Amino acid sequence: MGFHLVSRLRDNANLMYIHDGQPTGKRGRPKVHGDKIEFSHLDYTKMQEIGTSIEDGKLYTLIAYSQAMKRKIRLVI
């Protein structure tokens, strides 16, 4: 329908980084999900900074896998 959903996730949401490494070359399905996202220790190297006109804060975005929704979602922090 052409609209975007803005929502607030639960505090204990099970989110995972997307695996961005090379395939291992071993048999079986390639790795899809990476490490679990811990909101107390965010990895800013996997995020992209968004330029804003706000002087007091910064915005970061990343695509993560949501275990509850069983799909990739975009997070804005």
N, CA, C and O atoms as a Tripos MOL2 file, in Angstrom:
@<TRIPOS>MOLECULE
protein
  308   307    77     0     0
PROTEIN
NO_CHARGES

@<TRIPOS>ATOM
      1 N           0.8110   -1.1970    0.0000 N.3       1 MET1
      2 CA          0.0000    0.0000    0.0000 C.3       1 MET1
      3 C           0.8520    1.2570    0.0000 C.2       1 MET1
      4 O           0.3060    2.3570   -0.0860 O.2       1 MET1
      5 N           2.1560    1.1350    0.0920 N.am      2 GLY2
      6 CA          3.0340    2.2840   -0.0510 C.3       2 GLY2
      7 C           3.3200    3.0730    1.2090 C.2       2 GLY2
      8 O           3.7760    4.2130    1.1150 O.2       2 GLY2
      9 N           3.0720    2.5160    2.3900 N.am      3 PHE3
     10 CA          3.3930    3.2390    3.6130 C.3       3 PHE3
     11 C           4.4220    2.4710    4.4280 C.2       3 PHE3
     12 O           4.6220    1.2760    4.2110 O.2       3 PHE3
     13 N           5.0690    3.1480    5.3580 N.am      4 HIS4
     14 CA          6.0900    2.5570    6.2100 C.3       4 HIS4
     15 C           5.5660    2.4530    7.6300 C.2       4 HIS4
     16 O           4.8620    3.3480    8.1000 O.2       4 HIS4
     17 N           5.8990    1.3780    8.3140 N.am      5 LEU5
     18 CA          5.4730    1.1600    9.6860 C.3       5 LEU5
     19 C           6.5600    1.6550   10.6310 C.2       5 LEU5
     20 O           7.7240    1.2750   10.5010 O.2       5 LEU5
     21 N           6.1850    2.4870   11.5640 N.am      6 VAL6
     22 CA          7.0920    2.9310   12.6120 C.3       6 VAL6
     23 C           6.5720    2.3240   13.9040 C.2       6 VAL6
     24 O           5.4180    2.5360   14.2770 O.2       6 VAL6
     25 N           7.4340    1.5610   14.5900 N.am      7 SER7
     26 CA          6.9760    0.8340   15.7550 C.3       7 SER7
     27 C           8.0600    0.8350   16.8210 C.2       7 SER7
     28 O           9.1990    1.2330   16.5770 O.2       7 SER7
     29 N           7.6850    0.3880   17.9810 N.am      8 ARG8
     30 CA          8.6370    0.2200   19.0790 C.3       8 ARG8
     31 C           8.6680   -1.2520   19.4210 C.2       8 ARG8
     32 O           7.6320   -1.8490   19.7150 O.2       8 ARG8
     33 N           9.8590   -1.8440   19.3830 N.am      9 LEU9
     34 CA         10.0090   -3.2620   19.6990 C.3       9 LEU9
     35 C          10.0270   -3.4680   21.2120 C.2       9 LEU9
     36 O          10.2570   -2.5360   21.9830 O.2       9 LEU9
     37 N           9.7830   -4.6830   21.6060 N.am     10 ARG10
     38 CA          9.8750   -5.0270   23.0260 C.3      10 ARG10
     39 C          11.3290   -4.9370   23.4760 C.2      10 ARG10
     40 O          12.2480   -4.9920   22.6590 O.2      10 ARG10
     41 N          11.5230   -4.7970   24.7780 N.am     11 ASP11
     42 CA         12.8730   -4.6880   25.3310 C.3      11 ASP11
     43 C          13.6610   -5.9830   25.1680 C.2      11 ASP11
     44 O          14.8870   -5.9470   25.0670 O.2      11 ASP11
     45 N          12.9760   -7.1260   25.1420 N.am     12 ASN12
     46 CA         13.6630   -8.4130   25.0290 C.3      12 ASN12
     47 C          13.5270   -9.0060   23.6260 C.2      12 ASN12
     48 O          13.5310  -10.2280   23.4740 O.2      12 ASN12
     49 N          13.4070   -8.1640   22.6050 N.am     13 ALA13
     50 CA         13.2560   -8.6470   21.2330 C.3      13 ALA13
     51 C          14.5290   -9.3810   20.8060 C.2      13 ALA13
     52 O          15.6380   -8.9110   21.0600 O.2      13 ALA13
     53 N          14.3600  -10.5330   20.1560 N.am     14 ASN14
     54 CA         15.4880  -11.3400   19.7050 C.3      14 ASN14
     55 C          15.8470  -10.8980   18.2870 C.2      14 ASN14
     56 O          15.2170  -11.3230   17.3180 O.2      14 ASN14
     57 N          16.8660  -10.0390   18.1730 N.am     15 LEU15
     58 CA         17.3150   -9.5270   16.8830 C.3      15 LEU15
     59 C          18.7360   -9.9910   16.6280 C.2      15 LEU15
     60 O          19.5380  -10.1000   17.5550 O.2      15 LEU15
     61 N          19.0470  -10.2670   15.3570 N.am     16 MET16
     62 CA         20.3820  -10.7400   14.9830 C.3      16 MET16
     63 C          20.9230   -9.9090   13.8310 C.2      16 MET16
     64 O          20.1820   -9.4760   12.9490 O.2      16 MET16
     65 N          22.2530   -9.6950   13.8610 N.am     17 TYR17
     66 CA         22.9110   -9.0440   12.7310 C.3      17 TYR17
     67 C          22.8320   -9.9690   11.5170 C.2      17 TYR17
     68 O          22.7490  -11.1870   11.6700 O.2      17 TYR17
     69 N          22.8570   -9.4030   10.3280 N.am     18 ILE18
     70 CA         22.9030  -10.1810    9.0960 C.3      18 ILE18
     71 C          24.3490  -10.5840    8.8530 C.2      18 ILE18
     72 O          25.2510   -9.7530    8.9640 O.2      18 ILE18
     73 N          24.5780  -11.8460    8.5230 N.am     19 HIS19
     74 CA         25.9400  -12.3420    8.2830 C.3      19 HIS19
     75 C          26.4650  -11.7280    6.9910 C.2      19 HIS19
     76 O          25.8560  -11.8790    5.9320 O.2      19 HIS19
     77 N          27.5940  -11.0380    7.0810 N.am     20 ASP20
     78 CA         28.1480  -10.3670    5.9110 C.3      20 ASP20
     79 C          29.4920  -10.9520    5.4840 C.2      20 ASP20
     80 O          30.1770  -10.3760    4.6380 O.2      20 ASP20
     81 N          29.8700  -12.0740    6.0520 N.am     21 GLY21
     82 CA         31.1480  -12.6930    5.7140 C.3      21 GLY21
     83 C          31.0680  -13.5690    4.4790 C.2      21 GLY21
     84 O          29.9920  -13.7660    3.9140 O.2      21 GLY21
     85 N          32.1760  -14.0760    4.0750 N.am     22 GLN22
     86 CA         32.2600  -14.9660    2.9280 C.3      22 GLN22
     87 C          31.7750  -16.3540    3.3000 C.2      22 GLN22
     88 O          31.8440  -16.7290    4.4700 O.2      22 GLN22
     89 N          31.2810  -17.1360    2.3310 N.am     23 PRO23
     90 CA         30.9210  -18.5250    2.6190 C.3      23 PRO23
     91 C          32.1510  -19.3210    3.0410 C.2      23 PRO23
     92 O          33.2620  -19.0390    2.5930 O.2      23 PRO23
     93 N          31.9540  -20.3060    3.8950 N.am     24 THR24
     94 CA         33.0790  -21.0730    4.4240 C.3      24 THR24
     95 C          33.5960  -22.1040    3.4330 C.2      24 THR24
     96 O          34.7390  -22.5460    3.5490 O.2      24 THR24
     97 N          32.7830  -22.4940    2.4650 N.am     25 GLY25
     98 CA         33.1850  -23.5260    1.5170 C.3      25 GLY25
     99 C          32.8600  -24.9240    1.9930 C.2      25 GLY25
    100 O          33.1290  -25.8970    1.2880 O.2      25 GLY25
    101 N          32.2840  -25.0390    3.1810 N.am     26 LYS26
    102 CA         31.8870  -26.3370    3.7190 C.3      26 LYS26
    103 C          30.5310  -26.7260    3.1650 C.2      26 LYS26
    104 O          29.8300  -25.9080    2.5690 O.2      26 LYS26
    105 N          30.1710  -27.9730    3.3670 N.am     27 ARG27
    106 CA         28.8810  -28.4590    2.9100 C.3      27 ARG27
    107 C          27.7580  -27.8710    3.7440 C.2      27 ARG27
    108 O          27.9580  -27.5000    4.9000 O.2      27 ARG27
    109 N          26.5730  -27.7880    3.1480 N.am     28 GLY28
    110 CA         25.4040  -27.3350    3.8740 C.3      28 GLY28
    111 C          25.0230  -25.9160    3.5060 C.2      28 GLY28
    112 O          25.6670  -25.2610    2.6860 O.2      28 GLY28
    113 N          23.9710  -25.4740    4.1310 N.am     29 ARG29
    114 CA         23.4430  -24.1510    3.8520 C.3      29 ARG29
    115 C          24.3970  -23.0800    4.3580 C.2      29 ARG29
    116 O          24.9460  -23.2180    5.4510 O.2      29 ARG29
    117 N          24.6060  -22.0180    3.5900 N.am     30 PRO30
    118 CA         25.4740  -20.9300    4.0690 C.3      30 PRO30
    119 C          24.8550  -20.2120    5.2700 C.2      30 PRO30
    120 O          23.6370  -20.2080    5.4450 O.2      30 PRO30
    121 N          25.6980  -19.6190    6.0750 N.am     31 LYS31
    122 CA         25.2490  -18.9220    7.2680 C.3      31 LYS31
    123 C          24.4580  -17.6740    6.8710 C.2      31 LYS31
    124 O          24.8960  -16.9040    6.0160 O.2      31 LYS31
    125 N          23.3020  -17.4790    7.4890 N.am     32 VAL32
    126 CA         22.4270  -16.3620    7.1560 C.3      32 VAL32
    127 C          22.4570  -15.3110    8.2570 C.2      32 VAL32
    128 O          22.5430  -14.1180    7.9640 O.2      32 VAL32
    129 N          22.3880  -15.7290    9.5150 N.am     33 HIS33
    130 CA         22.3310  -14.8010   10.6380 C.3      33 HIS33
    131 C          23.6830  -14.7130   11.3190 C.2      33 HIS33
    132 O          24.4410  -15.6820   11.3580 O.2      33 HIS33
    133 N          23.9700  -13.5470   11.8510 N.am     34 GLY34
    134 CA         25.2090  -13.3490   12.5860 C.3      34 GLY34
    135 C          24.9620  -13.4260   14.0840 C.2      34 GLY34
    136 O          24.1510  -14.2240   14.5540 O.2      34 GLY34
    137 N          25.6660  -12.5940   14.8180 N.am     35 ASP35
    138 CA         25.5530  -12.5700   16.2700 C.3      35 ASP35
    139 C          24.2580  -11.8850   16.7070 C.2      35 ASP35
    140 O          23.6510  -11.1240   15.9530 O.2      35 ASP35
    141 N          23.8520  -12.1760   17.9410 N.am     36 LYS36
    142 CA         22.6770  -11.5430   18.5060 C.3      36 LYS36
    143 C          22.9910  -10.0890   18.8440 C.2      36 LYS36
    144 O          24.0920   -9.7770   19.2980 O.2      36 LYS36
    145 N          22.0360   -9.2130   18.6260 N.am     37 ILE37
    146 CA         22.2140   -7.7910   18.9230 C.3      37 ILE37
    147 C          21.9360   -7.5710   20.4040 C.2      37 ILE37
    148 O          20.8460   -7.8660   20.8930 O.2      37 ILE37
    149 N          22.9210   -7.0570   21.1020 N.am     38 GLU38
    150 CA         22.7630   -6.6960   22.5100 C.3      38 GLU38
    151 C          22.6920   -5.1820   22.5800 C.2      38 GLU38
    152 O          23.6480   -4.4940   22.2230 O.2      38 GLU38
    153 N          21.5620   -4.6620   23.0390 N.am     39 PHE39
    154 CA         21.3590   -3.2270   23.0310 C.3      39 PHE39
    155 C          22.2500   -2.5050   24.0330 C.2      39 PHE39
    156 O          22.4250   -1.2900   23.9340 O.2      39 PHE39
    157 N          22.8150   -3.2230   24.9910 N.am     40 SER40
    158 CA         23.7350   -2.5840   25.9340 C.3      40 SER40
    159 C          25.1290   -2.4290   25.3260 C.2      40 SER40
    160 O          25.9050   -1.5900   25.7840 O.2      40 SER40
    161 N          25.4640   -3.2250   24.3000 N.am     41 HIS41
    162 CA         26.7690   -3.1660   23.6350 C.3      41 HIS41
    163 C          26.5590   -3.2060   22.1210 C.2      41 HIS41
    164 O          26.7920   -4.2370   21.4890 O.2      41 HIS41
    165 N          26.1230   -2.0930   21.5420 N.am     42 LEU42
    166 CA         25.8520   -2.0480   20.1050 C.3      42 LEU42
    167 C          27.1500   -1.9780   19.3140 C.2      42 LEU42
    168 O          28.1100   -1.3380   19.7440 O.2      42 LEU42
    169 N          27.1800   -2.6280   18.1700 N.am     43 ASP43
    170 CA         28.3360   -2.6240   17.2770 C.3      43 ASP43
    171 C          28.0890   -1.5780   16.1930 C.2      43 ASP43
    172 O          27.4040   -1.8500   15.2060 O.2      43 ASP43
    173 N          28.6490   -0.3810   16.3810 N.am     44 TYR44
    174 CA         28.4080    0.7140   15.4550 C.3      44 TYR44
    175 C          29.1490    0.5400   14.1350 C.2      44 TYR44
    176 O          28.8860    1.2830   13.1890 O.2      44 TYR44
    177 N          30.0630   -0.4130   14.0440 N.am     45 THR45
    178 CA         30.7630   -0.6470   12.7820 C.3      45 THR45
    179 C          29.8540   -1.3080   11.7520 C.2      45 THR45
    180 O          30.1210   -1.2180   10.5530 O.2      45 THR45
    181 N          28.7900   -1.9680   12.1920 N.am     46 LYS46
    182 CA         27.8540   -2.6210   11.2790 C.3      46 LYS46
    183 C          26.6760   -1.7190   10.9220 C.2      46 LYS46
    184 O          25.7720   -2.1350   10.1960 O.2      46 LYS46
    185 N          26.6820   -0.4930   11.4250 N.am     47 MET47
    186 CA         25.5790    0.4420   11.1870 C.3      47 MET47
    187 C          26.0350    1.5610   10.2670 C.2      47 MET47
    188 O          27.2290    1.8320   10.1420 O.2      47 MET47
    189 N          25.0800    2.2000    9.6310 N.am     48 GLN48
    190 CA         25.3440    3.3630    8.7980 C.3      48 GLN48
    191 C          24.7890    4.5860    9.5030 C.2      48 GLN48
    192 O          23.6810    4.5580   10.0390 O.2      48 GLN48
    193 N          25.5710    5.6680    9.5010 N.am     49 GLU49
    194 CA         25.1000    6.8970   10.1320 C.3      49 GLU49
    195 C          24.2690    7.6820    9.1250 C.2      49 GLU49
    196 O          24.6280    7.7890    7.9520 O.2      49 GLU49
    197 N          23.1620    8.2250    9.5970 N.am     50 ILE50
    198 CA         22.2680    9.0110    8.7530 C.3      50 ILE50
    199 C          22.4890   10.4760    9.0740 C.2      50 ILE50
    200 O          22.4740   10.8710   10.2400 O.2      50 ILE50
    201 N          22.6930   11.2810    8.0450 N.am     51 GLY51
    202 CA         22.8600   12.7140    8.2450 C.3      51 GLY51
    203 C          21.5240   13.3760    8.5480 C.2      51 GLY51
    204 O          20.5390   13.1450    7.8460 O.2      51 GLY51
    205 N          21.4900   14.2010    9.5960 N.am     52 THR52
    206 CA         20.2560   14.8820    9.9910 C.3      52 THR52
    207 C          20.5610   16.3400   10.2770 C.2      52 THR52
    208 O          21.7180   16.7550   10.3470 O.2      52 THR52
    209 N          19.5030   17.0980   10.4380 N.am     53 SER53
    210 CA         19.6540   18.4970   10.8080 C.3      53 SER53
    211 C          19.6240   18.6850   12.3270 C.2      53 SER53
    212 O          19.7190   19.8120   12.8140 O.2      53 SER53
    213 N          19.4940   17.5920   13.0700 N.am     54 ILE54
    214 CA         19.4750   17.6590   14.5310 C.3      54 ILE54
    215 C          20.9090   17.7980   15.0290 C.2      54 ILE54
    216 O          21.7790   17.0080   14.6620 O.2      54 ILE54
    217 N          21.1520   18.7970   15.8600 N.am     55 GLU55
    218 CA         22.5070   19.0520   16.3330 C.3      55 GLU55
    219 C          22.8600   18.2330   17.5620 C.2      55 GLU55
    220 O          24.0410   17.9810   17.8000 O.2      55 GLU55
    221 N          21.8780   17.8060   18.3540 N.am     56 ASP56
    222 CA         22.1470   17.1650   19.6320 C.3      56 ASP56
    223 C          22.3510   15.6660   19.5490 C.2      56 ASP56
    224 O          22.9100   15.0830   20.4780 O.2      56 ASP56
    225 N          21.9230   15.0170   18.4790 N.am     57 GLY57
    226 CA         21.9870   13.5690   18.4360 C.3      57 GLY57
    227 C          22.4520   13.0390   17.1000 C.2      57 GLY57
    228 O          22.6750   13.7910   16.1510 O.2      57 GLY57
    229 N          22.5950   11.7130   17.0450 N.am     58 LYS58
    230 CA         22.9900   11.0220   15.8280 C.3      58 LYS58
    231 C          21.9820    9.9190   15.5570 C.2      58 LYS58
    232 O          21.3920    9.3680   16.4870 O.2      58 LYS58
    233 N          21.7850    9.5980   14.2960 N.am     59 LEU59
    234 CA         20.9010    8.5120   13.8900 C.3      59 LEU59
    235 C          21.7160    7.4530   13.1780 C.2      59 LEU59
    236 O          22.5530    7.7600   12.3290 O.2      59 LEU59
    237 N          21.4620    6.1900   13.5340 N.am     60 TYR60
    238 CA         22.1130    5.0570   12.8920 C.3      60 TYR60
    239 C          21.0400    4.1140   12.3750 C.2      60 TYR60
    240 O          19.9660    4.0020   12.9660 O.2      60 TYR60
    241 N          21.3320    3.4370   11.2710 N.am     61 THR61
    242 CA         20.3990    2.4780   10.7150 C.3      61 THR61
    243 C          21.1280    1.1860   10.3740 C.2      61 THR61
    244 O          22.3140    1.1980   10.0440 O.2      61 THR61
    245 N          20.4090    0.0760   10.4570 N.am     62 LEU62
    246 CA         20.9250   -1.2120   10.0390 C.3      62 LEU62
    247 C          19.7690   -2.1400    9.7370 C.2      62 LEU62
    248 O          18.6540   -1.9360   10.2180 O.2      62 LEU62
    249 N          20.0360   -3.1580    8.9410 N.am     63 ILE63
    250 CA         19.0520   -4.1830    8.6500 C.3      63 ILE63
    251 C          19.3870   -5.3850    9.5100 C.2      63 ILE63
    252 O          20.5090   -5.8900    9.4770 O.2      63 ILE63
    253 N          18.4100   -5.8430   10.2820 N.am     64 ALA64
    254 CA         18.6050   -6.9510   11.2130 C.3      64 ALA64
    255 C          17.5310   -7.9960   10.9660 C.2      64 ALA64
    256 O          16.5190   -7.7160   10.3250 O.2      64 ALA64
    257 N          17.7560   -9.2150   11.4810 N.am     65 TYR65
    258 CA         16.7880  -10.2860   11.3760 C.3      65 TYR65
    259 C          16.0140  -10.3680   12.6800 C.2      65 TYR65
    260 O          16.6070  -10.4640   13.7550 O.2      65 TYR65
    261 N          14.6920  -10.3300   12.5890 N.am     66 SER66
    262 CA         13.8280  -10.4490   13.7550 C.3      66 SER66
    263 C          13.3550  -11.8890   13.8690 C.2      66 SER66
    264 O          12.7320  -12.4140   12.9470 O.2      66 SER66
    265 N          13.6440  -12.5210   14.9830 N.am     67 GLN67
    266 CA         13.2490  -13.9130   15.2070 C.3      67 GLN67
    267 C          11.7340  -14.0370   15.3370 C.2      67 GLN67
    268 O          11.1600  -15.0150   14.8580 O.2      67 GLN67
    269 N          11.0760  -13.0740   15.9700 N.am     68 ALA68
    270 CA          9.6320  -13.1500   16.1760 C.3      68 ALA68
    271 C           8.8640  -12.9540   14.8700 C.2      68 ALA68
    272 O           7.8670  -13.6350   14.6270 O.2      68 ALA68
    273 N           9.3230  -12.0270   14.0300 N.am     69 MET69
    274 CA          8.6250  -11.7610   12.7680 C.3      69 MET69
    275 C           9.0980  -12.6430   11.6210 C.2      69 MET69
    276 O           8.4580  -12.7070   10.5710 O.2      69 MET69
    277 N          10.2200  -13.3230   11.8260 N.am     70 LYS70
    278 CA         10.8050  -14.2290   10.8310 C.3      70 LYS70
    279 C          11.0800  -13.5030    9.5130 C.2      70 LYS70
    280 O          10.7890  -14.0240    8.4360 O.2      70 LYS70
    281 N          11.6430  -12.2930    9.6080 N.am     71 ARG71
    282 CA         11.9930  -11.5190    8.4220 C.3      71 ARG71
    283 C          13.0360  -10.4670    8.7830 C.2      71 ARG71
    284 O          13.2970  -10.2080    9.9580 O.2      71 ARG71
    285 N          13.6230   -9.8690    7.7570 N.am     72 LYS72
    286 CA         14.5760   -8.7920    7.9620 C.3      72 LYS72
    287 C          13.8130   -7.4970    8.1670 C.2      72 LYS72
    288 O          12.8160   -7.2290    7.4960 O.2      72 LYS72
    289 N          14.3060   -6.6920    9.1170 N.am     73 ILE73
    290 CA         13.6760   -5.4000    9.4030 C.3      73 ILE73
    291 C          14.7710   -4.3410    9.4620 C.2      73 ILE73
    292 O          15.9310   -4.6480    9.7360 O.2      73 ILE73
    293 N          14.3960   -3.1100    9.2060 N.am     74 ARG74
    294 CA         15.3360   -1.9830    9.3070 C.3      74 ARG74
    295 C          15.1490   -1.3130   10.6580 C.2      74 ARG74
    296 O          14.0400   -0.9340   11.0320 O.2      74 ARG74
    297 N          16.2480   -1.1750   11.3810 N.am     75 LEU75
    298 CA         16.2280   -0.5060   12.6800 C.3      75 LEU75
    299 C          16.8300    0.8870   12.5370 C.2      75 LEU75
    300 O          17.8000    1.0790   11.8040 O.2      75 LEU75
    301 N          16.2630    1.8360   13.2270 N.am     76 VAL76
    302 CA         16.8270    3.1850   13.3090 C.3      76 VAL76
    303 C          17.0390    3.4650   14.7780 C.2      76 VAL76
    304 O          16.1030    3.4130   15.5760 O.2      76 VAL76
    305 N          18.2760    3.7620   15.1270 N.am     77 ILE77
    306 CA         18.6500    3.9840   16.5290 C.3      77 ILE77
    307 C          19.1200    5.4160   16.6880 C.2      77 ILE77
    308 O          19.4860    5.8280   17.7890 O.2      77 ILE77
@<TRIPOS>BOND
     1     1     2 1
     2     2     3 1
     3     3     4 2
     4     3     5 am
     5     5     6 1
     6     6     7 1
     7     7     8 2
     8     7     9 am
     9     9    10 1
    10    10    11 1
    11    11    12 2
    12    11    13 am
    13    13    14 1
    14    14    15 1
    15    15    16 2
    16    15    17 am
    17    17    18 1
    18    18    19 1
    19    19    20 2
    20    19    21 am
    21    21    22 1
    22    22    23 1
    23    23    24 2
    24    23    25 am
    25    25    26 1
    26    26    27 1
    27    27    28 2
    28    27    29 am
    29    29    30 1
    30    30    31 1
    31    31    32 2
    32    31    33 am
    33    33    34 1
    34    34    35 1
    35    35    36 2
    36    35    37 am
    37    37    38 1
    38    38    39 1
    39    39    40 2
    40    39    41 am
    41    41    42 1
    42    42    43 1
    43    43    44 2
    44    43    45 am
    45    45    46 1
    46    46    47 1
    47    47    48 2
    48    47    49 am
    49    49    50 1
    50    50    51 1
    51    51    52 2
    52    51    53 am
    53    53    54 1
    54    54    55 1
    55    55    56 2
    56    55    57 am
    57    57    58 1
    58    58    59 1
    59    59    60 2
    60    59    61 am
    61    61    62 1
    62    62    63 1
    63    63    64 2
    64    63    65 am
    65    65    66 1
    66    66    67 1
    67    67    68 2
    68    67    69 am
    69    69    70 1
    70    70    71 1
    71    71    72 2
    72    71    73 am
    73    73    74 1
    74    74    75 1
    75    75    76 2
    76    75    77 am
    77    77    78 1
    78    78    79 1
    79    79    80 2
    80    79    81 am
    81    81    82 1
    82    82    83 1
    83    83    84 2
    84    83    85 am
    85    85    86 1
    86    86    87 1
    87    87    88 2
    88    87    89 am
    89    89    90 1
    90    90    91 1
    91    91    92 2
    92    91    93 am
    93    93    94 1
    94    94    95 1
    95    95    96 2
    96    95    97 am
    97    97    98 1
    98    98    99 1
    99    99   100 2
   100    99   101 am
   101   101   102 1
   102   102   103 1
   103   103   104 2
   104   103   105 am
   105   105   106 1
   106   106   107 1
   107   107   108 2
   108   107   109 am
   109   109   110 1
   110   110   111 1
   111   111   112 2
   112   111   113 am
   113   113   114 1
   114   114   115 1
   115   115   116 2
   116   115   117 am
   117   117   118 1
   118   118   119 1
   119   119   120 2
   120   119   121 am
   121   121   122 1
   122   122   123 1
   123   123   124 2
   124   123   125 am
   125   125   126 1
   126   126   127 1
   127   127   128 2
   128   127   129 am
   129   129   130 1
   130   130   131 1
   131   131   132 2
   132   131   133 am
   133   133   134 1
   134   134   135 1
   135   135   136 2
   136   135   137 am
   137   137   138 1
   138   138   139 1
   139   139   140 2
   140   139   141 am
   141   141   142 1
   142   142   143 1
   143   143   144 2
   144   143   145 am
   145   145   146 1
   146   146   147 1
   147   147   148 2
   148   147   149 am
   149   149   150 1
   150   150   151 1
   151   151   152 2
   152   151   153 am
   153   153   154 1
   154   154   155 1
   155   155   156 2
   156   155   157 am
   157   157   158 1
   158   158   159 1
   159   159   160 2
   160   159   161 am
   161   161   162 1
   162   162   163 1
   163   163   164 2
   164   163   165 am
   165   165   166 1
   166   166   167 1
   167   167   168 2
   168   167   169 am
   169   169   170 1
   170   170   171 1
   171   171   172 2
   172   171   173 am
   173   173   174 1
   174   174   175 1
   175   175   176 2
   176   175   177 am
   177   177   178 1
   178   178   179 1
   179   179   180 2
   180   179   181 am
   181   181   182 1
   182   182   183 1
   183   183   184 2
   184   183   185 am
   185   185   186 1
   186   186   187 1
   187   187   188 2
   188   187   189 am
   189   189   190 1
   190   190   191 1
   191   191   192 2
   192   191   193 am
   193   193   194 1
   194   194   195 1
   195   195   196 2
   196   195   197 am
   197   197   198 1
   198   198   199 1
   199   199   200 2
   200   199   201 am
   201   201   202 1
   202   202   203 1
   203   203   204 2
   204   203   205 am
   205   205   206 1
   206   206   207 1
   207   207   208 2
   208   207   209 am
   209   209   210 1
   210   210   211 1
   211   211   212 2
   212   211   213 am
   213   213   214 1
   214   214   215 1
   215   215   216 2
   216   215   217 am
   217   217   218 1
   218   218   219 1
   219   219   220 2
   220   219   221 am
   221   221   222 1
   222   222   223 1
   223   223   224 2
   224   223   225 am
   225   225   226 1
   226   226   227 1
   227   227   228 2
   228   227   229 am
   229   229   230 1
   230   230   231 1
   231   231   232 2
   232   231   233 am
   233   233   234 1
   234   234   235 1
   235   235   236 2
   236   235   237 am
   237   237   238 1
   238   238   239 1
   239   239   240 2
   240   239   241 am
   241   241   242 1
   242   242   243 1
   243   243   244 2
   244   243   245 am
   245   245   246 1
   246   246   247 1
   247   247   248 2
   248   247   249 am
   249   249   250 1
   250   250   251 1
   251   251   252 2
   252   251   253 am
   253   253   254 1
   254   254   255 1
   255   255   256 2
   256   255   257 am
   257   257   258 1
   258   258   259 1
   259   259   260 2
   260   259   261 am
   261   261   262 1
   262   262   263 1
   263   263   264 2
   264   263   265 am
   265   265   266 1
   266   266   267 1
   267   267   268 2
   268   267   269 am
   269   269   270 1
   270   270   271 1
   271   271   272 2
   272   271   273 am
   273   273   274 1
   274   274   275 1
   275   275   276 2
   276   275   277 am
   277   277   278 1
   278   278   279 1
   279   279   280 2
   280   279   281 am
   281   281   282 1
   282   282   283 1
   283   283   284 2
   284   283   285 am
   285   285   286 1
   286   286   287 1
   287   287   288 2
   288   287   289 am
   289   289   290 1
   290   290   291 1
   291   291   292 2
   292   291   293 am
   293   293   294 1
   294   294   295 1
   295   295   296 2
   296   295   297 am
   297   297   298 1
   298   298   299 1
   299   299   300 2
   300   299   301 am
   301   301   302 1
   302   302   303 1
   303   303   304 2
   304   303   305 am
   305   305   306 1
   306   306   307 1
   307   307   308 2
@<TRIPOS>SUBSTRUCTURE
     1 MET1         2 RESIDUE 1 A MET
     2 GLY2         6 RESIDUE 1 A GLY
     3 PHE3        10 RESIDUE 1 A PHE
     4 HIS4        14 RESIDUE 1 A HIS
     5 LEU5        18 RESIDUE 1 A LEU
     6 VAL6        22 RESIDUE 1 A VAL
     7 SER7        26 RESIDUE 1 A SER
     8 ARG8        30 RESIDUE 1 A ARG
     9 LEU9        34 RESIDUE 1 A LEU
    10 ARG10       38 RESIDUE 1 A ARG
    11 ASP11       42 RESIDUE 1 A ASP
    12 ASN12       46 RESIDUE 1 A ASN
    13 ALA13       50 RESIDUE 1 A ALA
    14 ASN14       54 RESIDUE 1 A ASN
    15 LEU15       58 RESIDUE 1 A LEU
    16 MET16       62 RESIDUE 1 A MET
    17 TYR17       66 RESIDUE 1 A TYR
    18 ILE18       70 RESIDUE 1 A ILE
    19 HIS19       74 RESIDUE 1 A HIS
    20 ASP20       78 RESIDUE 1 A ASP
    21 GLY21       82 RESIDUE 1 A GLY
    22 GLN22       86 RESIDUE 1 A GLN
    23 PRO23       90 RESIDUE 1 A PRO
    24 THR24       94 RESIDUE 1 A THR
    25 GLY25       98 RESIDUE 1 A GLY
    26 LYS26      102 RESIDUE 1 A LYS
    27 ARG27      106 RESIDUE 1 A ARG
    28 GLY28      110 RESIDUE 1 A GLY
    29 ARG29      114 RESIDUE 1 A ARG
    30 PRO30      118 RESIDUE 1 A PRO
    31 LYS31      122 RESIDUE 1 A LYS
    32 VAL32      126 RESIDUE 1 A VAL
    33 HIS33      130 RESIDUE 1 A HIS
    34 GLY34      134 RESIDUE 1 A GLY
    35 ASP35      138 RESIDUE 1 A ASP
    36 LYS36      142 RESIDUE 1 A LYS
    37 ILE37      146 RESIDUE 1 A ILE
    38 GLU38      150 RESIDUE 1 A GLU
    39 PHE39      154 RESIDUE 1 A PHE
    40 SER40      158 RESIDUE 1 A SER
    41 HIS41      162 RESIDUE 1 A HIS
    42 LEU42      166 RESIDUE 1 A LEU
    43 ASP43      170 RESIDUE 1 A ASP
    44 TYR44      174 RESIDUE 1 A TYR
    45 THR45      178 RESIDUE 1 A THR
    46 LYS46      182 RESIDUE 1 A LYS
    47 MET47      186 RESIDUE 1 A MET
    48 GLN48      190 RESIDUE 1 A GLN
    49 GLU49      194 RESIDUE 1 A GLU
    50 ILE50      198 RESIDUE 1 A ILE
    51 GLY51      202 RESIDUE 1 A GLY
    52 THR52      206 RESIDUE 1 A THR
    53 SER53      210 RESIDUE 1 A SER
    54 ILE54      214 RESIDUE 1 A ILE
    55 GLU55      218 RESIDUE 1 A GLU
    56 ASP56      222 RESIDUE 1 A ASP
    57 GLY57      226 RESIDUE 1 A GLY
    58 LYS58      230 RESIDUE 1 A LYS
    59 LEU59      234 RESIDUE 1 A LEU
    60 TYR60      238 RESIDUE 1 A TYR
    61 THR61      242 RESIDUE 1 A THR
    62 LEU62      246 RESIDUE 1 A LEU
    63 ILE63      250 RESIDUE 1 A ILE
    64 ALA64      254 RESIDUE 1 A ALA
    65 TYR65      258 RESIDUE 1 A TYR
    66 SER66      262 RESIDUE 1 A SER
    67 GLN67      266 RESIDUE 1 A GLN
    68 ALA68      270 RESIDUE 1 A ALA
    69 MET69      274 RESIDUE 1 A MET
    70 LYS70      278 RESIDUE 1 A LYS
    71 ARG71      282 RESIDUE 1 A ARG
    72 LYS72      286 RESIDUE 1 A LYS
    73 ILE73      290 RESIDUE 1 A ILE
    74 ARG74      294 RESIDUE 1 A ARG
    75 LEU75      298 RESIDUE 1 A LEU
    76 VAL76      302 RESIDUE 1 A VAL
    77 ILE77      306 RESIDUE 1 A ILE
